[in-house]
Amino acid sequence: MRATQTTTSAPVTGCVEFASLFQDPFLEEPPNTSASAPDRRRHQLLTQRAESLCHACPLQRECLYDAVVKNDVSGYVAGTTRKERMQMRRLLEVTVEPEDFDTLAGVTGRHRQVDHDEVVRLRNANPHESLEMLAQRMGCSLSTVKRHLRKARRTVDVTPIRRSTPPSLARVMAAFRTVTRTPSPARRAA
């Protein structure tokens, strides 16, 4: 990601300026071992160009941290492939769940088992929404929602949620150096 200045003085990163490069199917999904030599060469050239843009970007460290610790993204991001980010997560013992866009949007299938944790999560995410509206979003009855919320109130003291502490930026950068065998990007001023 290469930073350039616009008239509003906000940096335009290389991944934004050259979006077609970062969204190219050959960069998004590397060719398999049976791919033709021209396809492998094209992938290598695209990767080299994207890598140089990422390494020149003042936001690379933050972008890498987010792509490893916070969001499960695909394609080439912050100078890494998806496979490299998965290796980094294993080294750091980090698990990142892919976003469930259907649940976030409130889309559910009919006649399916209602997940207790999903009911509680949706209620916590939408505290001002009526229970009737929540039931409608979940595709279940009002009594089902109430039953799950009662169960959550009874068990709140019994099953505390344990959250692991996310790794520091320094640990993520060390994992980056280990996996990519690349020197750490220099600390850049934002």
Order of alpha helices (4+ residues) and beta strands (2+ residues): beta-beta-alpha-alpha-alpha-alpha-alpha-alpha-alpha-alpha-alpha-alpha-alpha
